[in-house]
Amino acid sequence: MKMNKNVRKQGKKQIKTNLMRCCRPDSGSVDLTTRIKDVVFRNPLTVASGTFGTKDEYAPFVDIERLGAVITKTITVKPRRGNPMPRICEAAAGMLNAIGLQNKGLQDFIEDKIPYFEKKDVPLIVNIAGESTDEFRMLVSTLTKYRHVVKAIELNLSCPNVEKGGVSAMRKRDVILDIVRTARSETDLLLIAKLSPELGDLIEIAGELVSIGIDALSLINTLKGMAVDVRKRCSKMAKITGGLSGPAIKPVALRYVYEVKKKYKIPVIASGGIMTAIDALEFLVVGADLVAVGTANFVQPTATLDILDGIKEFCVQNHIACLDDLRGSFKENRPAT
Ligand SMILES: Cc1cc2nc3c(=O)[nH]c(=O)nc-3n(C[C@H](O)[C@H](O)[C@H](O)COP(=O)(O)O)c2cc1C
């Protein structure tokens, strides 16, 4: 694999520092520490991209230094206004969104967000999307220069709400592979690919990405859906379709995390309907390394910390001293005799 020499040299030096300063261990009797590549997370709790503001919006509710990591809203090269409103709508067991990657762009991220997270003792995972392979390259190489704050890069390869660089474009296998290969050649930081079943055979794609050097997978992004206003006879959202998230997609997400973890040796960040500690524990039992809380943040702003407390309580009650004893402990059902 090709990698810029300087990037590799810088990376080795940083690994040691990362392990030391990335995070202080979580206090309490249960060891929730999680490690992926060279990044140490004090616990497995993180936030799903796009559901936790962009900087300090959740500060009144959540001390982010208690989280295992923060995953940012998708950052693009140029600022994006997003799709016209209405662009969110409630569904029976979740929500539809068609935000369309609204964000202030890379320059703003460097000038405004990096200085904020620099002062926080929490690993930052930056989620990015490009309209072309070159844009992905530029985002990855620029963000790698901020490795004292940026501990990982999550490639959003599965946004259902944009035309260029969205899930439809990524259905072409060579496009997705080209982006991941390019990103890999630009960074030695923990590199994560965020996928959804909308891309095609997710298990097969996961295998291909593993073989070209991805470090971890984020499973799953939203599933494309829609809602109709029968009085007006039109979609409840301006863009007609949107991404379905929340409890409605949890069984689908759980199935993919289970199958990917069973088939490949690859760390997985799970997202999809994690609303309670039991939801998060289900993902951990099938092998998830981190669990990302998304839609639940809109229902209950303290959801991440409530879930974290619930996981600790479950471990104490069940005499689990170390989360690794629980992670991946799923037992296949025995056929009835
Ligand atoms: C309002 C909203 C905005 C989102 N924005 C992004 C985004 O910018 N980038 C991304 O990769 N995923 C985005 N997602 C997907 C979430 O990160 C998550 O993968 C998905 O919602 C499933 O988790 P959940 O069911 O817990 O919400 C968004 C989801 C919602 C609900």
The ligand as a Tripos MOL2 file, in Angstrom:
@<TRIPOS>MOLECULE
LIG
   31    33     1     0     0
SMALL
NO_CHARGES

@<TRIPOS>ATOM
      1 C1        -30.9280   14.1480   11.3900 C.3       1 LIG1
      2 C2        -29.8530   13.1800   10.9910 C.ar      1 LIG1
      3 C3        -28.7130   13.6390   10.3510 C.ar      1 LIG1
      4 C4        -27.7160   12.7440    9.9640 C.ar      1 LIG1
      5 N1        -26.5920   13.2150    9.3600 N.ar      1 LIG1
      6 C5        -25.5890   12.3520    9.0330 C.ar      1 LIG1
      7 C6        -24.3870   12.8470    8.4740 C.ar      1 LIG1
      8 O1        -24.1830   14.0560    8.2940 O.2       1 LIG1
      9 N2        -23.4240   11.9270    8.1480 N.ar      1 LIG1
     10 C7        -23.5710   10.5740    8.3660 C.ar      1 LIG1
     11 O2        -22.6540    9.8080    8.0580 O.2       1 LIG1
     12 N3        -24.7010   10.1010    8.9140 N.ar      1 LIG1
     13 C8        -25.7090   10.9470    9.2550 C.ar      1 LIG1
     14 N4        -26.8490   10.4610    9.8410 N.ar      1 LIG1
     15 C9        -26.9790    9.0070   10.0960 C.3       1 LIG1
     16 C10       -26.6150    8.6880   11.5490 C.3       1 LIG1
     17 O3        -25.2740    9.0140   11.8210 O.3       1 LIG1
     18 C11       -26.8570    7.1980   11.8970 C.3       1 LIG1
     19 O4        -25.9350    6.3950   11.1950 O.3       1 LIG1
     20 C12       -28.2660    6.7370   11.5860 C.3       1 LIG1
     21 O5        -29.1910    7.7330   11.9080 O.3       1 LIG1
     22 C13       -28.6320    5.4480   12.3340 C.3       1 LIG1
     23 O6        -28.5550    5.6360   13.7240 O.3       1 LIG1
     24 P1        -29.8480    6.0160   14.6230 P.3       1 LIG1
     25 O7        -30.9410    5.0680   14.2200 O.co2     1 LIG1
     26 O8        -29.4000    5.8260   16.0430 O.co2     1 LIG1
     27 O9        -30.1870    7.4300   14.3260 O.co2     1 LIG1
     28 C14       -27.8640   11.3350   10.2270 C.ar      1 LIG1
     29 C15       -29.0230   10.8830   10.8720 C.ar      1 LIG1
     30 C16       -30.0000   11.7800   11.2620 C.ar      1 LIG1
     31 C17       -31.2140   11.2500   11.9620 C.3       1 LIG1
@<TRIPOS>BOND
     1     1     2 1
     2     2     3 ar
     3     2    30 ar
     4     3     4 ar
     5     4     5 ar
     6     4    28 ar
     7     5     6 ar
     8     6     7 ar
     9     6    13 1
    10     7     8 2
    11     7     9 ar
    12     9    10 ar
    13    10    11 2
    14    10    12 ar
    15    12    13 ar
    16    13    14 ar
    17    14    15 1
    18    14    28 ar
    19    15    16 1
    20    16    17 1
    21    16    18 1
    22    18    19 1
    23    18    20 1
    24    20    21 1
    25    20    22 1
    26    22    23 1
    27    23    24 1
    28    24    25 2
    29    24    26 1
    30    24    27 1
    31    28    29 ar
    32    29    30 ar
    33    30    31 1
@<TRIPOS>SUBSTRUCTURE
     1 LIG1         1 GROUP 0 **** ****
